Amino acid sequence: MPLRLVLAVQDEQYIEPFLHFARSGEFDRGFSVTAFSRTEAFAQYMEQYGGQVDAVLGETAFFEAVRHDSGERITCIRLCEDEQAEAVNGSLYKYQPLPLLLSAVFEHVRGNREGSAAPEGRSRVYGVTGAVGGCGKTTLALHLVRHLASEGKRVFYLNLETIQSGGLSAPGRGAASAEANGGLARLLYDLKAGEERQEVPKLPVTAYCLRHPVLHGDTFAPLDNLDELMEIGRREAAALMEFIAGSGLYDVVLVDTDSFPHERTETVMEKCDNLVWMVADDWGAIRKTGAWLAHLEKARPTLFNAVMSKTMFAANRISGEVQALTQEKGIQIAAFLPLIPAWTQGNRQGGIMHSPIYQREVMKLCRMLSGRKADSGKGGEERFDSGRSFYRA
């Protein structure tokens, strides 16, 4: 979604060329601009719609006309007419070339959000993977995004599956704009072009994505062309993750992947800060998981050790005492996700299935990922006995 900017200056002759350039120049996909020349109209707009504004670029008289509590996340940038005073109090020189001015606005917004983002100005990256398909990776990933967003975190959901599961059916805010701007396909092109020029794309990730109404987080619209997804290899996946995580716009980036082995999945395993590896209490699934882990340990021991140091195994569709999970050495289950029979019948709401029991376990897993202690919670019990694991609903 484009950056939502409010321009507030008294000179209407300044507004006209600004709007023309922002809507037709190289920044047309990056900005959505609303302009005001009267302080009264500006104050009324901010009172009603301030919560939907990302940044205000304006003269001092306009800032004095509104209350400063109209939105904590609004970046306020003052326009000054003295070029020497540009660096004071977040001001920008009013009469500089528009390409430079708009680029500076982007940098101000990005820098302001980096101050409240993850440690060191970079998002935490969580990956979700598994050794077999159909083990519930996407279901867990969507629930993790939704829960993290409910805690007030700014979350980006990145689906790198070759054939996506299609769990997100509802269009999001900014979907039409993202589609018009090219979305993920255009970002991949811009990243590749930027690599050749040794520079990052000028536009923020919000110019390419949409806000999903159910997840309450940002994501890309699915690619229609399967060839475009298949062309996302190791280098492209790494560049995409780094661009989003390094933007300073999000607290958490959650990456949904194909089943291992796959070069994109391996890239996520290498680059993520925490990895959730999905397993099921099924002999075949456990055997395949153990076989791939053994192969990785033998073929690439350095990668194996690095991955295992940040991996949590999550067992899905648990309905009672587990059997197969106790037989594979080296797989220590950190989270037990219950079997929800109604989900097999296709009961969905907005593309995301709901269950209080499942959501409780997702909450525990989120706490473990963030380093907080996971409470057992009321109405359920989780215990370990002689190396065997149980789930009680």
Salt bridges, closest charged atoms under 4 A:
GLU26 OE1 - LYS202 NZ 3.18
GLU40 OE1 - ARG38 NH1 3.98
GLU47 OE2 - ARG67 NH2 2.92
ASP54 OD1 - ARG4 NH2 2.88
ASP54 OD1 - ARG113 NH2 2.80
GLU59 OE2 - LYS94 NZ 2.56
ASP69 OD1 - ARG67 NE 3.87
GLU81 OE2 - LYS94 NZ 3.86
GLU114 OE2 - ARG110 NE 3.61
GLU151 OE2 - HIS147 NE2 3.27
GLU151 OE1 - LYS153 NZ 3.62
GLU151 OE2 - ARG372 NH2 3.44
GLU161 OE2 - LYS137 NZ 3.49
ASP190 OD2 - ARG29 NH2 3.43
ASP190 OD1 - ARG186 NE 2.93
GLU195 OE2 - ARG235 NH1 3.66
GLU199 OE2 - ARG197 NE 2.91
ASP218 OD1 - ARG211 NE 2.49
GLU242 OE1 - ARG122 NE 3.83
ASP251 OD1 - ARG154 NH2 3.10
ASP256 OD1 - LYS137 NZ 3.99
ASP258 OD2 - HIS262 NE2 3.65
ASP258 OD2 - ARG264 NH2 3.04
GLU266 OE2 - ARG234 NH2 3.29
GLU266 OE2 - ARG300 NH1 1.99
GLU270 OE2 - ARG234 NH1 3.65
GLU270 OE2 - ARG300 NH2 3.44
ASP273 OD2 - ARG122 NH1 3.53
GLU321 OE2 - ARG388 NH2 1.81
GLU361 OE2 - ARG360 NE 3.19
GLU361 OE2 - LYS364 NZ 3.36
ASP375 OD2 - ARG367 NH1 2.84
GLU382 OE1 - LYS364 NZ 3.80
